[in-house]
Amino acid sequence: MTEHTIYKKSNLDKFKKRFSRIGSRIEDIFLSVSLWLADILHSARLNNWIESYTEKRMQKLQHEIIRQQWHKVSLEKSLDSIRQKQNQFAD
């Protein structure tokens, strides 16, 4: 990869992080407003929808946490392998 390609990739990663944060904030605001409306209207249908939505969101977040943990383990194994190879060359 060239330096220009790396620079573009880092900018794209920064953009993705910012967009993800904005999307997360919008989702938080939307959920807060929905909860507020459910409290005011005492709507069983709205409460059921919120419960269903939060359950799905929790499952997605748990899946993401597990995926990140596996990714971390994979990276740690790769790092250990690299260190072992470096130690072999150093000896």
Backbone torsions as a table, in degrees:
resi	resn	phi	psi	omega
1	MET	NA	141.8	177.6
2	THR	-85.9	167.3	179.8
3	GLU	-62.9	-36.4	179.8
4	HIS	-64.7	-41.2	179.1
5	THR	-64.7	-42.4	178.8
6	ILE	-62.5	-41.7	179.4
7	TYR	-61.9	-44.0	178.9
8	LYS	-62.6	-42.0	-178.8
9	LYS	-64.4	-41.8	-179.8
10	SER	-65.5	-37.4	176.7
11	ASN	-65.8	-39.6	178.2
12	LEU	-64.4	-40.9	177.8
13	ASP	-62.6	-41.9	178.2
14	LYS	-62.6	-42.8	179.2
15	PHE	-62.4	-43.9	179.8
16	LYS	-61.7	-41.1	179.3
17	LYS	-63.7	-45.5	-180.0
18	ARG	-63.4	-44.3	180.0
19	PHE	-63.0	-39.5	178.5
20	SER	-63.9	-42.1	178.6
21	ARG	-63.5	-42.7	179.5
22	ILE	-63.7	-45.1	178.3
23	GLY	-60.9	-39.1	178.9
24	SER	-65.8	-40.9	178.8
25	ARG	-65.7	-41.7	178.1
26	ILE	-62.1	-42.8	178.3
27	GLU	-61.9	-42.1	178.0
28	ASP	-61.2	-44.4	179.6
29	ILE	-63.9	-45.1	179.4
30	PHE	-59.8	-44.1	179.9
31	LEU	-66.9	-39.4	178.0
32	SER	-61.9	-44.5	178.7
33	VAL	-64.2	-41.1	178.8
34	SER	-62.5	-42.8	178.3
35	LEU	-64.5	-40.6	178.9
36	TRP	-62.5	-45.0	178.4
37	LEU	-63.6	-39.4	179.4
38	ALA	-62.8	-39.1	178.1
39	ASP	-65.9	-40.6	-178.0
40	ILE	-72.6	-46.3	-173.8
41	LEU	-84.9	-17.8	-176.3
42	HIS	51.5	43.2	-177.4
43	SER	-88.3	119.4	179.0
44	ALA	-65.1	-37.9	-179.8
45	ARG	-63.9	-44.3	178.5
46	LEU	-66.0	-41.2	177.4
47	ASN	-61.7	-41.5	178.2
48	ASN	-64.1	-40.9	178.7
49	TRP	-63.7	-44.5	179.8
50	ILE	-62.0	-42.9	179.0
51	GLU	-62.1	-44.1	178.8
52	SER	-63.6	-44.5	-179.7
53	TYR	-62.1	-47.5	-178.6
54	THR	-65.6	-35.1	177.8
55	GLU	-64.1	-45.5	177.8
56	LYS	-62.9	-42.1	-179.5
57	ARG	-64.6	-40.9	178.1
58	MET	-62.2	-41.9	179.0
59	GLN	-63.1	-41.8	177.8
60	LYS	-62.4	-44.0	-179.7
61	LEU	-65.7	-40.1	177.2
62	GLN	-63.8	-40.6	177.5
63	HIS	-62.3	-42.9	179.3
64	GLU	-63.9	-40.6	178.1
65	ILE	-61.7	-45.9	179.5
66	ILE	-62.9	-42.9	179.1
67	ARG	-61.3	-42.6	178.7
68	GLN	-66.4	-36.5	177.6
69	GLN	-64.7	-43.2	177.4
70	TRP	-64.2	-39.5	177.9
71	HIS	-62.9	-41.8	178.5
72	LYS	-62.1	-44.1	178.6
73	VAL	-61.8	-42.2	178.9
74	SER	-61.8	-43.6	178.4
75	LEU	-64.8	-39.5	178.7
76	GLU	-64.5	-40.1	177.3
77	LYS	-63.8	-42.7	178.5
78	SER	-62.9	-41.8	179.0
79	LEU	-63.9	-42.5	177.2
80	ASP	-61.7	-41.3	178.7
81	SER	-62.7	-43.3	178.6
82	ILE	-63.4	-43.8	179.2
83	ARG	-62.8	-39.6	178.3
84	GLN	-63.4	-42.3	178.2
85	LYS	-64.9	-39.3	177.8
86	GLN	-64.2	-40.7	178.6
87	ASN	-65.5	-35.9	178.2
88	GLN	-65.1	-40.6	179.3
89	PHE	-72.0	-30.9	-179.4
90	ALA	-71.8	-32.0	-178.3
91	ASP	-76.1	NA	NA
